Amino acid sequence: MPENQLKLGQTLIFTTDADLYRDIYKARIVGVFSDRIDLDIPLHKGYLLLIPIGTTLRVLQADSNRVLTAQVVARRTVEKIWSISVPHLERHERRSRTIAIGSGKGGVGKTTLSINLSLALCRLGKRVLIFDADIGMANVEVLLKLNNPRNLTNVLNGECGLRDVVTTAPGGLKIIPGSSGISALTSLDALQFNRILSGFTEMEPEFDIFIIDTSAGISDLVLKFLEAADQQILITTPEPHAMVDTFAVAKALAGRSGRFTPFLVFNRCESEAEANRCLELFHRASAQFLRLKPEMIGWIYDDKKVLRSLKEQVPLILSDPDGMYAQQVLAIAGRLTGQPPAAPKTSGIASFFRRMQRGFR
């Protein structure tokens, strides 16, 4: 039942996954929108059918053995209207891997790594979507010389769909630009959350990896982005204050959830020996205070070409693909894509945002 087949006045027949609603029900469509379907609240056995928000519906089709699913996203009892997400074909396909990149402080090369790593993954044949979730310094578009007049705020306001704000960058990378709408993710109403979720659900099959470039520091929103991802990458430089701040991020995350072991990237190192010394210091502190052992997934030489690439707004992975920086980032991308079976389970972009939403209730 594709979206274009849903018509006003059409009757949906469905069951639910709720223990108290195990019957077969009918409801008439009274509104068709790009991000939701509005239904009337029918009488069932003499009572209004008040199915709880969040309930999953399984829409039945007489002429097909396909199973369509949707979720109840809002209910307006006075108007006798309830809203569900647009029904979609139930699939059991491989989901996108979500990777959140964070740092203890600004200025350590986090966004530069996010962009170049995403482009490196594209070079390795992966379909990558990067989400600029840096609230104060949303620079991904700037560093790529892009300018989409629409952003997440327009999606939340219902002015466009999520696909409308996706921008294509050189190298085949897709970007969701940052905006003030990122901070609004902490207080979405049911319809706003469904606009985000339905957009990602629609686009999920088009991407293999979803990169989240978070803000620096340990704000609650940053920690929630990191915690909700399948994998975390923390980047730091060898300076003691940067190391301490990055350790603080790891400690804050460990206090919220012990299920993760972040990858570490040491940036602007003079040599591999310096990177190994940093890792040893991090391991000592982690063993004493965190009881975990973060893995170094890569280190990056202090390449003076990085500053020039920032000024020119062209990532080094594109302008100098054979240079030291690009090769080291490609090595990190190779390790990410060549993880053993014990690597974190990929849960998908939609699941990432469901975990985000649960954290703010």
C-alpha positions in Angstrom: 0.0 0.0 0.0 2.3 2.8 -1.2 1.6 6.3 0.0 0.0 7.3 -3.3 -2.7 4.6 -2.9 -3.9 6.0 0.5 -7.1 7.9 -0.2 -9.5 10.0 1.9 -12.4 7.9 3.0 -10.5 4.6 2.6 -10.9 2.1 5.4 -7.9 0.5 7.0 -8.2 -2.9 8.6 -5.5 -3.7 11.2 -4.4 -5.5 14.3 -2.0 -4.2 16.9 0.9 -5.4 19.1 -0.8 -4.1 22.3 -1.9 -6.8 24.8 -5.2 -5.1 25.4 -6.0 -4.6 21.7 -5.8 -8.1 20.1 -8.9 -7.9 17.9 -9.2 -6.8 14.2 -10.2 -3.2 13.9 -11.3 -0.7 11.2 -10.7 3.0 10.9 -11.5 5.5 8.1 -8.8 7.8 6.7 -9.7 11.4 7.2 -6.4 13.0 6.2 -3.4 12.0 4.1 -0.1 13.8 4.6 3.5 13.2 3.6 4.5 12.3 7.2 1.4 10.8 8.6 -2.2 9.5 8.1 -5.1 10.8 10.1 -7.9 8.4 11.0 -11.2 8.8 12.7 -11.5 7.3 16.2 -14.1 4.6 15.6 -16.4 2.8 17.9 -15.5 -0.8 18.6 -18.0 -3.0 20.4 -19.7 0.2 21.7 -16.5 1.9 22.9 -14.2 4.5 21.4 -11.0 2.8 20.1 -8.4 4.7 22.1 -5.2 2.8 21.1 -2.2 4.1 23.0 0.4 6.3 21.3 3.5 4.2 20.3 1.4 1.1 19.5 2.5 -0.7 16.3 -0.3 -1.5 13.8 -0.2 -4.3 11.3 -2.3 -3.3 8.3 -4.1 -6.2 6.6 -4.6 -6.4 2.8 -7.1 -8.7 1.3 -5.5 -8.9 -2.1 -1.9 -9.4 -0.9 0.2 -11.4 1.6 2.4 -8.4 2.3 2.4 -7.0 5.8 2.4 -3.2 6.3 3.3 -1.6 9.6 2.7 1.8 11.1 2.8 3.4 14.5 0.3 5.5 16.5 2.0 8.9 16.8 -0.7 11.3 18.1 -4.3 11.4 19.3 -6.8 14.3 19.4 -9.7 12.9 21.4 -11.9 16.0 21.3 -11.7 16.0 17.5 -12.0 12.2 17.4 -8.9 12.0 15.3 -5.7 10.0 15.7 -2.6 9.9 13.6 -0.4 7.1 12.5 2.9 7.0 10.6 2.6 6.3 6.8 2.2 2.5 6.5 5.3 0.9 5.0 6.2 -2.6 3.9 7.5 -4.7 6.8 11.2 -5.5 5.9 13.9 -7.5 7.6 16.8 -5.9 5.8 20.2 -4.8 6.9 20.1 -1.5 8.7 22.4 1.4 8.7 25.3 1.5 11.2 25.3 4.7 13.3 28.6 6.2 14.4 28.7 9.3 16.7 31.9 11.3 16.8 32.6 13.4 19.9 35.4 15.2 21.7 36.0 16.7 25.1 36.8 20.2 23.8 36.6 22.2 20.6 39.4 22.7 18.2 40.8 19.2 18.2 39.7 18.4 14.6 36.4 16.6 15.3 34.4 18.0 12.4 37.4 17.8 10.0 37.6 14.1 10.9 33.9 13.6 10.6 33.9 15.0 7.1 37.1 13.3 5.8 36.1 10.0 7.5 32.7 10.1 5.8 34.3 10.8 2.4 36.8 8.0 3.0 34.0 5.6 3.7 32.3 6.7 0.5 35.6 5.9 -1.3 35.4 2.4 0.1 32.0 2.0 -1.5 29.8 2.8 1.5 26.7 5.0 1.2 27.2 7.6 3.9 24.9 10.2 5.5 26.4 12.7 7.9 24.3 14.6 10.4 25.7 17.9 11.5 24.6 17.8 15.2 27.0 20.4 16.5 24.6 22.9 18.0 26.9 25.9 18.5 29.3 25.4 15.6 27.3 23.7 12.7 30.3 23.8 10.3 29.9 20.8 8.0 28.2 22.8 5.3 30.7 25.6 5.7 33.7 23.4 5.4 32.2 21.8 2.2 31.2 25.1 0.6 27.5 24.2 0.6 24.4 26.1 1.4 21.0 24.5 1.7 18.3 27.1 2.6 16.4 24.4 4.4 17.4 22.6 7.6 16.0 20.5 10.4 13.9 23.4 11.8 11.8 23.4 8.5 11.2 19.7 8.9 10.0 20.0 12.5 7.7 22.8 11.5 6.1 20.6 8.8 7.3 22.9 6.0 9.2 20.2 4.1 10.2 16.5 4.4 13.5 15.3 5.8 14.6 14.3 2.3 14.3 18.0 1.2 17.1 19.1 3.5 19.6 16.4 2.5 22.4 18.0 0.6 24.8 16.2 -1.8 28.5 17.0 -1.3 31.5 16.2 -3.5 32.5 12.6 -3.3 29.0 11.3 -3.1 28.5 12.2 0.6 25.0 13.2 1.7 24.6 15.8 4.5 21.8 16.8 6.9 22.8 20.4 7.8 22.8 21.6 11.4 20.5 24.2 12.8 18.7 25.4 15.9 16.4 22.5 15.3 19.0 20.1 16.8 18.5 21.5 20.4 14.7 21.1 19.8 15.2 17.3 19.6 15.0 17.3 23.4 11.4 18.4 23.4 9.6 17.1 20.3 5.9 16.6 20.3 4.5 13.4 18.8 4.0 14.8 15.3 7.4 16.4 15.2 9.1 13.2 16.3 7.2 11.3 13.6 8.3 13.8 11.0 11.9 13.0 11.8 11.3 9.2 12.3 9.3 8.8 9.1 11.9 10.6 7.1 14.7 8.4 8.3 12.6 5.3 7.9 12.0 6.2 4.3 15.7 6.9 3.6 17.2 4.1 5.7 17.6 1.6 2.8 19.6 4.2 0.9 22.5 4.4 3.4 25.0 2.0 4.9 26.5 4.3 7.5 25.1 7.3 9.4 27.7 9.6 10.9 26.7 12.0 13.7 29.1 15.0 14.2 28.2 16.0 17.8 29.1 19.2 19.7 32.2 19.2 21.9 31.8 18.6 25.6 29.5 16.7 27.9 26.1 18.4 27.6 23.1 16.1 28.0 22.2 16.3 24.3 25.8 15.4 23.2 25.9 12.4 25.6 22.5 11.2 24.3 23.7 11.4 20.7 26.8 9.3 21.7 24.9 6.9 23.8 22.2 6.2 21.2 24.8 5.3 18.4 25.9 1.8 17.6 29.6 3.0 17.9 31.3 6.0 19.5 34.5 7.6 18.3 36.2 10.1 20.6 38.9 12.3 19.1 41.6 14.2 21.1 45.0 15.7 20.7 48.0 14.9 22.8 47.8 18.1 24.9 47.0 17.2 28.5 43.9 19.4 28.8 42.4 17.8 25.6 43.2 14.3 27.0 41.5 15.2 30.3 38.4 16.6 28.6 38.1 13.5 26.4 38.5 11.2 29.4 35.6 13.2 31.0 33.4 12.4 28.1 34.2 8.7 28.4 33.6 8.8 32.1 30.2 10.6 31.7 29.1 8.0 29.2 30.3 5.1 31.4 28.2 6.6 34.2 25.1 6.5 32.0 25.6 3.1 30.3 28.3 0.5 30.6 27.4 -1.2 27.3 29.9 0.7 25.1 33.7 0.8 24.5 34.6 3.9 22.5 37.2 4.0 19.7 39.9 6.6 20.2 41.6 8.8 17.5 44.7 10.8 18.5 45.0 13.8 16.2 48.0 16.1 15.5 50.6 13.6 16.7 54.2 14.0 15.9 54.7 10.2 15.6 53.1 6.9 16.2 55.1 6.6 19.4 53.4 9.7 20.8 50.0 8.3 19.9 50.9 5.0 21.7 52.0 7.0 24.8 48.6 8.8 24.8 46.8 5.5 24.5 48.8 4.1 27.5 47.8 7.1 29.6 44.2 6.7 28.6 44.3 3.0 29.4 45.7 3.6 32.9 43.1 6.1 33.8 40.3 4.0 32.3 41.4 0.8 34.1 41.4 2.7 37.4 38.2 4.8 37.0 36.1 3.3 34.2 36.9 -0.5 34.1 37.0 -0.5 30.3 39.8 -0.4 27.8 39.1 1.9 24.8 40.7 0.9 21.5 42.8 3.2 19.4 41.3 2.9 15.9 43.9 5.3 14.5 46.2 8.2 14.9 46.7 11.2 12.6 50.0 13.1 11.9 50.1 16.8 12.6 49.7 17.7 8.9 50.0 21.4 8.2 47.9 20.9 5.0 44.8 20.6 7.1 44.7 24.3 7.9 45.0 25.1 4.2 42.2 22.7 3.3 39.9 24.4 5.9 40.6 27.8 4.4 39.9 26.5 0.9 36.9 24.5 2.0 38.0 21.4 0.3 38.7 18.2 2.5 42.1 16.7 2.2 40.6 13.3 1.2 39.6 15.1 -2.0 42.4 17.6 -2.6 45.3 15.4 -1.5 44.1 11.8 -1.5 47.7 10.4 -1.5 48.8 12.6 1.4 49.6 11.5 5.0 46.3 12.8 6.5 44.1 11.2 3.8 45.9 7.9 4.0 45.6 7.8 7.8 41.9 8.6 7.7 41.4 6.0 5.0 43.1 3.5 7.3 40.6 4.4 10.0 37.7 3.9 7.6 39.1 0.5 6.6 39.2 -0.6 10.2 35.7 0.6 10.8 34.4 -1.4 7.8 36.5 -4.5 8.6 35.4 -5.0 12.1 35.1 -8.6 13.3 31.6 -10.2 14.1 32.0 -9.1 17.7 31.5 -5.5 16.6 28.5 -3.6 17.9 25.2 -4.7 16.3 23.9 -2.2 13.7 20.4 -1.0 14.7 19.6 1.5 12.1 19.0 5.3 11.9 15.4 5.1 12.9 16.3 3.0 16.0 18.9 5.6 16.8 16.3 8.4 17.0 13.9 6.2 18.9 16.6 5.8 21.6 17.3 9.5 21.5 13.6 10.3 22.1 13.3 7.8 24.9 16.1 9.5 26.7 14.2 12.8 27.0 10.9 11.5 28.3 
